[in-house]
Every structure is written in C-alpha cells, then in structure tokens.
Amino acid sequence: MKRYTIGIITLLLIVGCSKQVDETTLIEKDGLMHLPNSDKPYTGEVLGNYMTGEKAYTGKYIKGLLVDKYSYYQKNGFKKEPLNINYLIERTNVVYEMNALESLTGLVFDLWENGEIKIWGLYKYGLKNGKWDYLRQNGSIHKSEIYHHGKIKESSDFYDNEKLKYSGTYEDGGKVGEWDYIDANGYNYKGSPIKPNNNSSGVFMFVDDSFSEYSSYTNGQKNGSYIKWNNNGQKMEEGKYHFPRFIFGGYDTTLTKSYRIGKWRHFHNNGILKEEGSYRQRASYNLYDNGKPYNIRPSEYKNDWWTYYHDVDIKSAEGKYIYGEKDSLWTYWYTNGQKLSEGTFKDGKLDGLYTGWYDNGQKVLEGTFKDGKKDGLYTLWDENGQKMKEGSTKDENVYVNAFKSVFVIDGKFNCFDGSKSTQGNYVNDGDCDCSDCSDEPFLIR
C-alpha cells in the first residue's frame, strides 16, 4: 500500500554534476527533454526561479527523463513544505497561495476526514504539472494522472487492491488512441475510449465507476464480441451482437439495431457463472401489395419464464431479458456454483423438460413446458428430498381458477399481508408481486 508523508522534501545531493540550467529552457522531443539545439537527451540538474529571481525548485534529469522528485524552496532559501489545497486560490485558471502575488510552485495535498491523504500533486507556476495521485480513505491509490503545463496527458485507474484497472493517454484534454483495460483475472483488453458515432466501426472500450464494456461496432452499432464487467473487474456477461439482416419476399433488409445472437454467458458479481445459453433472431412484418416488407418488428421483448420460490423471498429461478430470443438449452447457477435450473427454449419460450434445484443440490421441481406454459405432469420436492406435490397442469388450472374466483374482486387482488393491491391478471403469472407471494397460489405450500 502506497503511503504519503507530509514533511520537508529532502534535496537530492548531486556530486560532480554539471551546472544547473533553467528547466523552462528545455525542449521536449519525442517525450524526452533536450537542451536547445541539441539532439542528445539532457542529463543534469535543473532549477526554476520566482519572478523576482530567487530559486523556487531544483530537480535532476537523466537521459531526458526527470528522476526522483523536485525539491521546493521559499524565497528565503528554506525548503518548502507541501500546502493544503484548500488554502489556495485561483485567478484566471492559475493557482496562487493566499495573498501571494506570484503563482504557486510546489507540492499540494488534501486530506480525508480520517487524516489520510486524499490528493497529492504538484503545481508549477500555478498549473498542474507532473504526477497527481488520488487516494481512497484507506490509503490505497485510486487514480493517477500526469499533467504538463496544466493539460492532462495520461491517466490510470486502480482497483481496491491497487492493481491497474485501466490506463491511456490524452491530447488537448480528450482521450486518444487505444486504452488498456485489465479485468479482475488479469486479462488485458484494448479499445478506443471515444463514444462511437453513426459511422464508427472498430473495437471500443468504455470504463466508468459502475461498469465497463468491451464491444465491437459496425456503422455505429454493436456487431461482434461483447463483454461487460462490474466495477470490481468481475465479468458480468459475454457474447456476440449481430447487425441483423432479413430477406422477405426477395427483398434484402438490414435493420438499424443490433441484437444478441449465439451463445451468451452471464455471471454473478462474485464471478461465478450464473447462466448460459443461445439467442437467435427473428422478425415479424407487413407486406405492401407489391410484396415489399414494411413495419419490420424484430424480436425485442421481455422473455419471462416460470419463477419458483423456495420460500417467501428466495427465488430459485427467474429470468427477464430484452433484445433477442433465448434458444436451445439454458442453464442457471446460484452464487455458490450450484446449478439452479435448466431448460430448453424454442423461439424464446420454454419448450420441453425443465428442472430446478435448491442451493444444497436437492431437486426442487421437474416438469415439461410447451410454448412457454407448463404442460403435462409436474413434481415438487422439499429441501430434504421428500416429494411434496405431484400432479398435472389440468389440476393446477382448476385450483387457480377457484382461487381467483374468491380473491380477485373488481379486477384487483389484495395481498394477504395487506401490503398492497395488484391487478387480478397478475395472479399466478409466475412472478411474485406481493411481498408474501400470496398472488402466486400455485407456489404457496
């Protein structure tokens, strides 16, 4: 863990070095500092002066690069201690000490309420210069930035464990080039940090405090590999997007929005696999008299399936997804890695055998679906493996209809715990709208 100490800056003693030169006379070439009219990177001491001629700071370069840290001085020649950033003022974008006539040259800091360093950086002639560090309350580094004459040149963000999260360069205050992103497992991804426009194509890398995305674009739309991480660098989902193309009656149609396609994987926040399966695309449409399609509506709706509850508030299986349809076998897991449920989808709906498990590995239900609805026999077990219920969908429908006839009044259902009312058509829709789940009679034991 990196620590910063407020105190007198120790001057690096240089023995046998050349005469100090005014740092402002050095010229930057390819990232290295040179003396005027010299092709050789500068090695030697540098200094900067107050406007009145007194020495303000000293430093040392080796082969064009600054080594160690600058040392700063008051006008009386004594070494200068870092200043609290809250006691500085700004005039026309240049920083000064209170009541000072000359701009500030020296180290500055800010503190958290617990006394830990919050910000540590350097001003040269009133402008940010060199490295600026931003730290968390526990003292770990959160962000580091490099400035040159007040303009940001580089930036790096770090995880809580101080491992690098992402980094890249700036030009004229804007992000440029490829930026590096390193996930929690240490894998490196590169992409442009600039938001794509309608004509953008290529690989883009977006990072903020809540999540990060790696995505391929074609003409401003996602098309190809896609990965999303949470703010801790744990992968949340990965798969592919496709810019769909449909042919209706011989007419070739490319839509203006991309959709999920092929195999996708979703993860819990701790990195454990949550679910995986495949998407496919389809569209409905209308035809003009000449056969040309119009009003094309690709699959873009929430795809809900049966939700089962262990008890009032603990769901064992649920899913609602937008864009694209689930297709083929889908599997779901608990955060502990235990398989949660498994079923086959057809055209975005459950179709075939569906199985669910408790988080201890014991089977909780098994039944068949047809076109997204329970069909045929089903069996339920408790967490100890004892069979609790076995029956058919026909028996269930009789029970649910009788339940609705008693408890649904004027199209409304009052939750048994008195928490609220919900619409009558929400009863037994597979999703608990009441906190006690009383609107799901088939799930009550």
N, C-alpha and C positions, 0 to 999 in steps of 0.2 A: 504494500500500500504506500503510495507516494505521500510524503508529508512536506509541508512548507513552514519555515520558521521565520518570524518577523524579527529582524535584528540588523545589526550593522553588516553591510555587504563587505566581504573580505576581498581586498585587492590582490589580484594575481601578480606576483612578482616575476618580472621577466628579466633574466640575466643575459647580458650580452646582446640585446636586441637592437634593432635599428631605431632611428628617431621616430617618434610618434608623428602621424600625419592626420590631418583633419579628415574625419570619416566622410564628411559631405563632399569631399573632392573625388571619392572613389566612384567608379563607373561599373554598373552591372552588365556582364556579358555572359549569356547562357547560364544564369544562376550563380555566377561567381563574380567576386569583386576584384576590380583591376585599378591600378593607378592610371591616370590619363596617359594616353599614347603608349600604353604597354599591353602586349599580348599575353603576358605572363600573369596568372592569378596572384594577388597580393598576399604576402606573408609579412607580418609585423604588427606593431601596436597602432592603435587609432585613438583619437580623442575627439570630443565635441566641446564647444565653448558656449557660455552665455553670450548674449548680445553685447554685454559690456566687457567681454574678453576673458573672464575667469573660466577655469576648467569646470565643465559640467559632468563629464563622464570619460572613462577610458575603457578600452577593450583590446582584444587581440584576434587577428586573423591568421589562419594557416591555409595556404593554397586557395585563397579566395573565400574561405568559409570562416564565420565567427566561431571561436572556441570558448568554452566556459561561459561566464556571464560578464556583463558590463559592471563596472563599479561607478557609483554616482557620488557627486560632491556638492556641498553647499558652496556659496560664493566665498565663504571664509576659508575654504580648503578642507573643512572637516567632511568626513564621509556622510552620505545622506541615507537616512533610514527610509523604508517604504512608507507611503502615505495611504491613509484610509480614503477610499474612493468617494465616500460620502461627504468629504470636506473639500471637494474640488468644485470648480465652476467651469462652465463652458461659454465661450464667446465666439460667435460665428464659426461653430464647429471645431474650435480649438480649445483645449483644456488648460486651465490655469489653477495654481494654488489660490486660496482665498487672499484677496488684497494684493496679489502679485501682478507686476506689470509684464513679466516675461512668461511665455508659455512653459508648461511643465515638461521637464525631462527627468525621468526616474521611475522606480517601481511603485505600483499601487496594489491595494488589496481591498477585499470586502470580507465580512465575517457572517457566518450563520449565528443564530441566537445561542447555540451551544458553544460558541467560541472557535469552531473550526473554520478554516479558510474557505471562502465561497468563490472568490475571484482573485487571480494573481496575474498581473500583466505589467506591461511597460508602455510608457508614453515617451516619445522623443519629439521635442519641440511641439508639444500639445497634441500629437496624433498617435494613435495606436501603432505600435511597431514591435516586430518580433513575435514571440510566443505568448499567447493568453490562455490560461487554464481556468476551467470552470469545474468546481468540485461539489460532490454531494456532502450532506451533513456528516456522514461517517468518515469523511476524508478521502474517499476514492475519487479518482478522476472521472468526470462525466463527459467533458468536451474539451478539445484543444484546438485553438485557431492560430494561424500565422498571418501577421499583418505586415505591410510595407507602406510606409508613409500614409497610414490611415486607411489603406484599402486591404480587404481580406484577400489572401492568396491561397490558403489551404485550410481544410477543416477535417477533424477526426472526432468521431463519437465512440464511446466505450460502454461496455456492459457493466453491471454492478461489480463483477469480478475483475474489472479493469482490462479485460481483453478487448481488442479492437473490434468495433461493430461495423463502421463504415468510414470511408475517407475519400477525399477528392480535392480538386483544385477549382479556383475561381479566376475569372477575368472580368475586369470592370464591374465587380460586385455580383456577377452571375455565375452559376455553376457551369463548368465546361468539361469537355472530354468524357472519358469513362470513369465512373465511380466504382470503388470496390465495396462489396458488402460481404461480411463473414457471419455465417449463422452460428447457432449455439454449438454445433458439432464441428466447427472449424472449416467448413466448406466455403470457398470463395466464389462470388458471383460478380460479374461486371456488366454495367449497363449505363446508358445515358440517363442523367438525373433530370433532364428537361421534359416537362409535360408535353406529350405528343399533340400535334395539331391534326387537322383532317387529312393531311398529305404525308404524315410521318410513317416511316417504316424502319424497323430495326428492333434492337433489344433495349428495354428501358428498365431502370432501377429506381424505385420510389422508396423513401425512408422517412418516417415521422415517429412521434413518440408513442403511437398506439399500434402500428403495424408496418410491415414492409412488404413490397411486391416486386417480383421479377417477372417481366412479361414481354412477349414478342408481339409486335404490331405490324399491320399492313394497312396502308392508307388510313391511318388514324384509328384502326380497330384492332382489338386483341385477336391474334391469329397465330397459334403455335403454343409453345411451352408457357406455363404459368405456375408460379409458386408464391405462396403468401406465408409470412411469419408473424408471430406476435411480437410484442416489444422486448421480449427476452431472447429473441432469436430462435424460438421453437417453431418448427414448421406447423402451419395450421391446415393447409391444403395444397395439393398439387395435381396438375392435369394439363389438358390442352383445350384451347379455344379454337373455333373454326369459323371462318367467314362463309356462311352457308350459300350454297348455290343449288337452286332447284330448277328443274325443267318441267314445265307444264304445257302439254299440247304442242310440244316442239319449240316453245319459247324458253330461251335461256334467261333465268332471272337470278341476279345476285342481290342479296338483301343488304341493308345498311347497318346491320348489327351482328355481332358475333355471339356464338353460343357454345356451351360446353359440349364436348364430343369425346368418345372413347373412355378409357379408364381414368377414374379420379380417386384420390385418396384424401381423407380428412383425418385430422389428429386432435387429441385433447391438448390443453395448454401445457401439460407436462411432457408432451412429445410422444405419448402412447397412441398407437393407431386407434382411431375412432370408427371409421367406416371406409369401405372401398367398393367400387362398382363402376359401371359404364353408363355413359349417356349416349343417346342418339338424337337425331334431329328429324322433324317432320313439319309440314305446314298445311294449313287449310287455305282455301282461296275461292274467289268467284271468277267467272269467265264472262267476257264480253261475247256478243253474238258472233264475232269473228274468231272466237276461241282464245283470245289473248287474256292471260290472267290479270286480275286486279284484286285489291284488298287482301293481299297476302298476309296471313297470320301464322307465323312460325310458333312452335311450342314455347310459351313464355308464361307459365302459370305455376302457382304453388302446387306441389305434388305431395299430398298428405297420405299417410298410411296409418294403419291401426296402431294405437298407442295403448300400452298396458302398464298398469301401476302395481308395484309391489305392495305399497300401502299409500296413504293419503298423498304424500308429497314426493315420492321417489319413483321417477319414471324408469322403466326398463328398456323401452324402445320408442323412438319417435323420429319424425323427420319431415321437414318442410323446406323445399328447395325451389328456387326460381331460375329460369333460363335452362332450357333443355329438358329432356326426359330421362328418367332412370331406365336402364335396360339391362337385362341379364341378371346374374347373381349379385346381390349386395349384402355386405356383412358389416356388423357394427360391434364395437367393443366398449367395455367400461374403462374408466381411468386406470384400473389396476391391471389391464391387459386381458381380463376375462372376456370371452365372446359374449355379446349381449343379445344379438338377434341375427337372423339370416333368412333371406327370402329372395325369390326371383321376380323381376319386374318385366312387364311387357307393355310397350307403349306408355311408359311412365306409371303403370299401375301394378300392384302386387298380383301375381298370377301363378298359382302352384303352391307347393308346400312352404309354410312359414313356421319358424321355430324361434322361441325366445328363452333366455336363461337368466337365473338370478346371478348376482355378483359372486356367489360362492360356487358357481358352476352347475348348480342343480337346474334342470329344465323346468321352466315355469309354464310354457304353453306350446301347443303344437296344433296346427290346423291348416286347412287349404283355403286359398283365395281364388276368385275368378273375377277378372276385370276390376280389381281393386276392392272387392267385397268378400267377406267371409262366406265360404261355400262348403257345405257338407259337414263332416264331423270335426269336433274340436275337443281338446283335453287340456285341463288346468291342473297344476300341482302346487303344493306349498313348498317352502324353502327346505323342508326335510325330506322331500320326495314323495309325500303322501298325495295320492290323487284326490283332488277336491271336487272336480266337476267334469262331466263328460256329456256331450250332447250334440245336437245338430243346430245349424243356423235356423232351421224352421222353428225349433223350440224357443230359440232366443227371440225371434221376431214376435212370437205370441206374448212372451214375458214383457218385452219392451213396449209393445202397443198397449198392454194393460197398464203399465207404469205411466205412460203418457196420458192415458185417459183419466187418470186420477190426479196427477200432479201438474199437468200443463193446463193453466187456466187463462183464457183470453190471450192465447199465444205466448204466455210468459211462464217460466219455471222459477220458483223461489228456492234458492239453495237451502238445504236442510239446516245449515249452521246460521242462517239468517244474514249472511254476509252481503248478498246482493241477489238480483234477479237477472235472468238471462233469457234469450229467445228460446221458444219451445223447440224450434228445429235444430237447436244445438244439443238437445238431449240425445245421448248415445251416438254422437258423431265421432267418438274416438279421441276427443281432446277435452280434458277437464277444464271447464270454465269456472266452476265453483272451487273454492279453496279446499272443501272437504270431498270434492269429486262426486258429489251426490247427483250431478247431472249425467253421470255415466252409470246407469243401473246395472249393466252387464258386468262392470268391473267391481262392483261392491260385493264384499264377501260377508 
